Amino acid sequence: MPLQNCQYIEVVCPLDHPATEQTPWGKAVSKKAQEGGGWLTWVFATEDISKVEEKFGRSAIEGHRTRPDGSDLKWKQIGVNEITDSRELPFFIQWLTADHPSQDGKAVASIEKITIADTDHLADSWFKSEILDGLNGASVDFVDPSANDGEYGIVAVQLTTPTGSVVLD
């Protein structure tokens, strides 16, 4: 779903294919599905992923996806390994193609607030300031994981739409 501010929400599910368990992303999606589903993670786009690579001490990997219309989306990503254990933290992406999912259709909503279950308020992230600065006006509310069945990570996303606020939880 395209959103304003070059943002989007993407619904993912694991493929019933042996290759699904061969990649960190496939493993993370499968694990979340086996746990009953829900919010998996969030992603921050950057124009220059090399700075993020320096902090991680490793190179980003390239990814791509072919859309139903045959066009190919290409990107570099880093941090997917970490989201399996720290769902409150995002991973990072640099788009290699100008076209990406935030441009699929007319964006009429924007992210107003993200609620995250995390006792340390992203304190474990090397990227806390980049995350908070990159929210494009959205706020982050933190709740204790005990209020979320002991689970860490995204609890809800509140959108501002032309007809009012909508909470996706």
Buried (B, 14 or more C-beta within 10 A) or exposed (E): BBBBEBBBBEEEEBEEEEEBEEEBBBBBBBEBBEEEEBBBBBBBBBEEBEEBBEBBEEEBEEBEEEEEEEEEBBBBBBBBBBBBEBBBBBBBBBBBEEEBBBEEEEBBBBBBBBBBBBEEEBEEBEBBEBBBEBBEEBEBEBBEBEEBEEBBBBBBBBBBEEEEEEEEE
